[in-house]
């Protein structure tokens, strides 16, 4: 998985963010970019599923705060 395809990068959240923060960030992204809603919802689903989240965490770097990307 490319770093830019990691759910943490897609939503702009860190591994320490709570479920509430992940939900809010996904909602904000969907509102700002409705044409990419499916991508944001999929990323949120991965991060809220413990088994899938583990794989995403292994592909992410601890303490890295993703920068806002312009899609």
C-alpha positions in Angstrom: 0.0 0.0 0.0 1.3 3.4 -0.9 1.6 5.9 1.9 -0.9 8.2 0.2 -3.4 5.3 0.1 -3.2 4.7 3.8 -6.5 5.5 5.6 -4.7 7.7 8.1 -3.3 9.8 5.3 -6.6 9.9 3.4 -8.5 11.3 6.4 -5.6 13.3 7.9 -5.8 11.6 11.3 -3.1 10.1 13.6 -3.1 6.7 15.2 -3.9 8.4 18.5 -7.1 10.0 17.3 -10.4 8.8 18.8 -13.4 7.3 17.0 -15.1 10.6 17.4 -12.2 12.5 15.7 -12.1 9.9 12.9 -15.9 10.3 12.4 -15.7 14.1 12.4 -12.8 14.2 10.0 -14.4 11.8 7.6 -17.6 13.8 7.7 -15.7 17.0 7.0 -13.8 15.5 4.1 -17.1 14.2 2.6 -18.6 17.6 2.9 -15.6 19.3 1.3 -15.2 16.8 -1.4 -18.5 15.0 -2.1 -17.1 13.4 -5.2 -14.7 11.4 -3.1 -17.2 10.4 -0.4 -16.8 6.7 -1.1 -13.0 6.9 -0.5 -13.4 8.7 2.8 -16.1 6.3 4.0 -14.0 3.3 3.1 -11.0 4.8 5.0 -13.2 5.5 8.0 -14.5 1.9 7.9 -11.0 0.5 7.9 -9.9 2.6 10.9 -13.0 1.7 12.9 -12.5 -2.0 12.3 -9.9 -3.3 14.7 -8.6 -6.0 12.4 -8.3 -3.8 9.4 -7.0 -0.9 11.4 -4.0 -3.0 12.6 -2.9 -3.4 9.0 -3.2 0.3 8.3 -1.2 1.1 11.5 1.6 -1.2 10.4 1.8 0.8 7.2 1.9 4.1 9.0 4.6 5.7 11.0 4.1 6.4 14.7 3.9 10.0 15.6 3.6 11.2 12.0 1.0 13.8 11.6 -0.3 13.7 8.0 -0.2 16.9 6.1 -3.3 18.1 4.4 -3.0 17.1 0.8 -4.7 18.8 -2.1 -6.4 16.2 -4.2 
